[in-house]
Structures are given as structure tokens and as C-alpha cells.
């Protein structure tokens, strides 16, 4: 708990980042070799070049993690999110042009993609800032000679509580079988059929599984992050209650019911935004559609968080003129 617990979580995150970076580097090494790329042209043992590639990629990942932590400590907002935001925005023009290459109606496709993005951004902003507010009242009590409580506040439950994490997890799980097949080099008519109709990102089976995984991970993340029983107990200890519900189990059951409904709406929203580029690429006949719904959600979410952080900093330093 507190600062010590946060330090411990940060330490575990660094160890996990190192392990994932090594695993990802080894995966890229096998991917290079599967394309026939050789690194032993200088006559040295191949293991030396393998270690150099894995070490270089791992060191790069740890360097980015360190830079992200520095931005978080000395800047405004989450450093890693800002790095991802900058990477997406820097590659956005190239992604738009690459999505229209090889297409007869390239200009028309580009206009359609830009129009869809401009229409989706207000919807994402509206849903990212949307929340269900549960009213909470506090009973009056006498502490010494003072009357405490008697106020009414609310318990906010965000529509999209988990951000883009369900999409990232679902994408990783959905692409895992195809990655294993690519690394192991498994061949045969069965695996060829699976790659074409199940593992392929343009197949209907993949899109349906991807959508269902997003909903499942949204519920999982909401359950981990938001505990109705703990919230009900804290309200009971502080003398708070939800009007119309008795403290304790009835309150926790009501919060869980509201949480399930809000999470379902947010999960469907995430799933639709994630699969829309896949469906659009299939309808337009463009397998190279490089703009994903995940990128749009990340860009909008990071921009909103950064603006919110800037406003809080200006309010704290009494720069009210910039907020009017």
C-alpha cells in the first residue's frame, strides 16, 4: 500500500518488461531466420550475432522504458503513453498513404478513411469521458461539537474503464496460433486451411473470435480493477449509503449489476472500434489497411489525459487565465 507498494509494483513491471523484451527479441530473431536472413557474413560464429541481435533489441526496449519513466516523473501525463502517441502520430500520414497503395480508387479510399476517422473521433471522446454516476449519501453524525456528514456525492463508473488493454490482450491471444505456426514452420493441408480461414485477420472466424475476446478481457479487467464488495464495505465504514439500498450485500449487488451493464456497453464499443478497420479493409478489398481502431483510441485517450493533466497543473498553480 502507498508509496512502498507503488515502488514494488514498478519493480515487478520492470522485471516483466525485461522478460517480455527478451522473449520478443528471440521471436524476431527466429522471424529473421525464417526469411533466410543470415548474420554470419563476417566469419564469426553465428551465436555471436544472435546474442548481439537479442541484446540490442532488449536494450532498446529497456531504454524506451527508462525514457517513459523519466517523462512520467518530470513531465505531464504517462510517459509511455506519450511515446506511443508520438509514434502513432508520426506514422499516421504514411499509414494513410500505404492504405491506399495498389487501389484503383486511391484518392477516394483516402477521403473515405479520413472521413471515417473524423466521424469516429467525437464518438470516442464522448464514450471515453462517459460515466455512470451512482448517487451516494452520507448520514449526519456528531463528532465532538461539530456536525459531520449529511452531504450527497456520487460514485463514478467509467464506460471504458480498461482503456485499450482488452484490445491489446485480445490481439495477442488471437494472433498467437498464427505466430506459433510461422515460427515452427508447420506445413500441411490442415495448417494451410487454418491459416486461410481461421488465423487470417481478414477471415470471418478471426473477426468473431477477436470481438468475443475483447468483451471477455473487458470484463476481466473491470473485475480486477473494480471490487463492488470492497466499495460497499468502505461506504458502510464511512457512513455512506446508496439511496434505496441497505448497506452491505444489497449495495454490493447493486454496484455489481451496474458495473456489468456499463462494462458490457464499453466492451461492445471497444469491439466495434477494433473490428471496423478489419471489416472496412475486407469490404474495400485492401488487405493493407494500416490504420487500426486501437491507434485511434490510444491517440484520443492520451490527448484527453494530457489535456486533463495540463488543466490540473494550471489550476494548482493558479493559472486561471488559460482556463477561461
Secondary structure, 3 states (H helix, E strand, C coil): CHHHHHHHHHHHHHHHHHHHHHHHHHHHHHHHHHCCCCCCCCCCCHHHHHHHHHHHHHHHHHHHHHHHHHHHHHCCCCHHHHHHHHHHHHHHHHHHHHHCCCCCCHHHHHHHHHHHHHHHHHHHHHHHCCEEEEEEEECCEEECCEEECCCEEEEEEECCCCCCHHHHHHHHHHHHHHHHHHHHCCCCHHHHHHHHHCCCCCCHHHHHHHHHHHHHHHHHHHHHHCCHHHHHHHHHHCCEECCCCCCCHHHHHHHHHHHHHHHHHHHHHHHHHHHHHHHHHHHCCCCCCCCCHHHHHHHHHHHHHHHHHHHHHHHHCCCHHHCC
